[in-house]
Amino acid sequence: TANEDVNLAAFRSQIPLSINNGKPAPGEFDGPGCYRCYRDGNSVESCGSDGIVGYETLDAPPHYDFYANTVWGRQRRFRPSLFQLHADPEQDSSPPPLYEETAARQIAGGGSSEEEEEDEPQSEPTRLGWVQGVMIRCMLNIWGVILYLRLPWITAQAGIGLTWVIILLSSCITGITGLSTSAIATNGKVKGGGTYFLISRSLGPELGGSIGLILAFANAVSVSMHTVGFAETVQELMHENGAAIVDPINDIRIISVITVTCLLAISLAGMEWESKAQILFFLVIMVSFGNYIVGTIIPASQQKQAKGFFSYRADIFATNFVPSWRGPEGSFFGMFSIFFPSATGILAGANISGDLKDPTVAIPRGTLMAIFWTTLSYLIISATIGACVVRDASGLVNDTSLTTDDCVGLACQYGWDFTDCINNNTCTYGISNYYQTMSMVSGFAPLITAGIFGATLSSALACLVSAAKVFQCLCKDKLYPLIGFFGKGYGKNDEPLRGYILTYIIAVCFILIAELNTIAPIISNFFLCSYCLHFCWRPSFQYYSKWASLLGAVVSVVVMFLLTWWAALIAIGIVVFLLGYALYKRPAVNWGSSVQASSYNMALSYCIGLNFVEDHIKNYRPQCLVLTGPPSSRPALVDFVSSFTKGLSLMVCAHVLIDGCPSIAETARSSSHVTWLNQRKVKSFYQGVVARDLQSGANILLQGAGLGRIRPNVMLMGFKADWRDTPQAAHSYIGTLHDAFDLQYGVCVLRMKEGLDVYRSPQSDIHVCPQLGTVFQKKQGKKTIDVYWLSDDGGLTLLLPYLLTRRRRWARCKVRVFVGGDATRKEQQREEILALIKKFRLGFHDVCVLPEIHVEQFENMLGPFKLETTTKQCSDSEPQRGNKQPWRITEQDLERNRAKSLRQIRLNEILQEYSREAALIVITMPVGRRGICPSTLYLAWLDFVSRDLRPPVLMIRGNQENVLTFYCQ
C-alpha cells in the first residue's frame, strides 16, 4: 500500500532551463536519428531515420559523441534522456531535461578539471607516428650510457652467461610492464601526460599520483645519469690528449652541467626540434653499431692486442662465459642494479602520449618492438665483446711473451704476457678495466665516440622531455599541494616549459654526484617500484594477462629488496606516503579508480560473508536509520547521530519525499546530499524515497534500507514540535513510531529547545548549502549526561550514552543514571543498579533513585483533541472516533492511560530540578499501545516530558531485546 499512486518520475534528473536561458540549442541533433528540442523546452520533434520511412522515434543511433568527454572543432551531440523517451508530454507538464546528466554537469560548470582546461585548439599540433614517436624514442632511451660504457665491464664481471640472464631478466620485467602499459593505453582515450595519465585514468588518482610523481623523478635523475656518461667519455678523450679543466671529477661535473643546459635549450625549442634531434642521434647510433661489428671481424692489430683484443676466439668466449667478480660491486645483483636503468627507457614513447597520432596503436606496437630489438642488440654485443677481448691487459706493446711457463692469463696463448699487471691489479685495459672497450674494438673509434654521444644525449633528452611531460600533467591535476605552478603549458603543443626547468634543476643536483655507478642504483629502485604497480581494467590489448602483470609486480618487488633493501624500503615508503596523502585528501576528480573497484569488491565480499555469521549480543551495534529529510536541513540531528556511529556502525540519512510536490522532488538528487555529508566529514549513506506521506515513506525505508546484515536496527527522528497545529500529520508521525516498533526497531526521538530545522530561502542551491555549526560539534566540557533509565528496554538507553563518552568531545562528561524506585528501598535499589551497571563494564558510577510521583497544564494541552460525546455515545462501551479523526481522545482513553500521563507530568518536574545544566538528557521513552493510546495523547506525553528543558533531550526505547551483556558466552 505504501507504493500506491506513487509517481516515481519525481526522481528523474531535473535540469533547469536557466542553464541555457531557456535555449536548448546546445542539445540539438542535426541529421538522421536525431532529436530537436524547441525553445519552450517542452516539445520534441523527431527527425527519425532516413532509412525507415514513416517511423518516428527519438532514439538516436550509437555515436562517438555520446561517450566522449569533449569534442574538438564542432558542437557536441547528446543522446535523448530517458524522460524524453518514456514520459507522456501531454500528462506531465514539467519541462524535460535537455541533456543527459553528464552533459548537464558540463554546462553547469561541474565538469572535471580536465574537461574545463581543454580548450579547442587554435591549430593542429605536431603529431608523431608509432615509429618516430615511440619505437625510435624508446630504443634511443634504452641504448644509453650503459650500452657503450658499462656493458663490457658487466660482461667481464658476470660472464657472458649471467650477463644474458641479467639482460633477459630486465627485459622480462620491462616486457611485462610494456604489456601492461599497452593494455592501459588501449583501456580508453589517451591524452597528454604519458604514463601518469594512463595509470591515473585507469587505476585512479591515488595510485596514479604516487606512481606518476616517482616516475617523473626517476626520469629526471636519469637525465643526470646519461649526462654524466656523456661527460665521462668527453673527459676520457681530454685525458688521452693531455687536456683538463680542473680535475677528473670536477671536469665531469662541469661538462655535464653544460651538456644538460644545451639539452634544455633543445627541449625549450619545441617537439619538432627535439624529434629531429632524436632521428639524427638514431642514425649516428646505427652507424656506430655497424662500425663496432666490422671492428670485431677485422683482424686485431698489435696495438689492439696489447689492449686485450684478439678477434673472435672460442677459448676467450669460454673463459669469459663464467663470472669473475671483482670489487665491492662484484655480485649478480650489484651488476643488475647498474644494468637495469638501461632497460627503463620503455616508457619514453608513452610519456609523450599527447604528441602521438594514435596512442592506442602507437604505444603497444612501438614499445614492444623497441624492447625486442634492444634486447637482441644487448645480447649480441655482450656475446661479441666477450668472445673477442680478454679481461685484463696492460696496453703496453712490448708485453709480449715467448714462453708460457710463468705467464698468467689467457693472453699467454696468443704471445702476450700481462702477468705483472694481473698480479698487481694494475691492468688498465681489458673488459674488466677499460670502460671504452667498444671504441677500442671498433673499426673507427671516433664513430663509437659519436655513438656514445648520440646514445647518451638522446637518452638524456628523452628523459628530460618525459619527466617534464609527466610533471606537467601531474601538476595540472593538483593532486598534491604547491605543485600547480609547474602545470602551465605554452604554445600549440602545450609545451611544459616550467616542467623542463624543474627537471633541469633535479638533474643538476644529481650531476654533482658525478659517479655513474652511484646514480644508476638510485634509479633502479624507483623504476622497479613503479613497474610493480602496473595493472589495469578491461583492456582491448589481446596479449595482456593479469597473471603476467602480477608476476611482473612480484618479481619487481623481490628484485628491489635483493638489490638494496634499505633503498627499497625508502622507495616503498615514499609510495605509501603519497598514496596515503591522496586517499586522505580525496582529490576532487573522478576518473574511475582501481582502489574504488577493489574497495567495492572487498565490501561486497564481506557483506556476503556476514550471511554466514549468526547474530550475537556481543556483536550488536546501533545501526541507525535517521529521518533527517535533506541532511543539510537538520545538521544537529546528523551531527548527534554521527557522534556515536562514526567509525563504529551504520548510519543512513533518510529523506521521504511527498509525491506531487515538484519543488521537493528537486531535492532528491542524492549526489548533492552525499557531497554535503562528505564535506561535513559525516560517515553516512543517504537514501531518498518517494511516498504519499511520511508514514508510508518511513515504512518503505524501515523495510528496505540496508544490505543483508548491514541494515538499520534503530530509527532516529526529530521531535514534531508543531503537532498541535497539524493533527493529521501528528497521527502519521506516531504511526511511524508504531511501524518501527512493529518491525522490531529501537526508536529514538531527539528534541532541542531551539528546534532542529534549518530553513533556507527557496532560491538557495542545495549544492552550496552552508556548513552550519551545531552544539554537537563542540567540546562538551565537564558537564553531565543524565540518563533516566525508567524502564528496561534491553540496554539501548545505557549503550548510546556510553558510546558518546568514547568520543573526544564527550569524554569529560560524567554520566549520571536515574532510576525510579520505592522510597522504602531507595538505597538497596541503588546498590542493585550499580552492581548491574558494573557488570556491563560501562564505567558509570553515579546512580540516583528518584522519589515517588499541574495536572492542569497537561489537561489544557489535551483539550483541543478531546472527543465531544453525546448521551448515546456515553452509554456505549467504546465511543467511535471515526476514520477521519483517529487522533481524537476520549474519556476512556484518558482513564486507561492516566498512570502513564501522571508519570510524564512528574518526570518533567524532576528533569527541571535535576538536569537543568546537563549536556544531554537521555530518557526512556514511553510506549503507547496501538489502538489504545491515541496519537495526540502519545505526543502529549513526549511533549510534556521534554518541554522547557535547556539541554537536548533524547528519548530512547529499545526493542526489548538485550544489547548489553556481561557473559563471556
Summary of the structure (lengths in Angstrom):
residues: 969
radius of gyration: 39.6
end to end distance: 42.9
largest distance: 145.7
contacts: 3271
relative contact order: 0.09
helix: 55%
strand: 8%
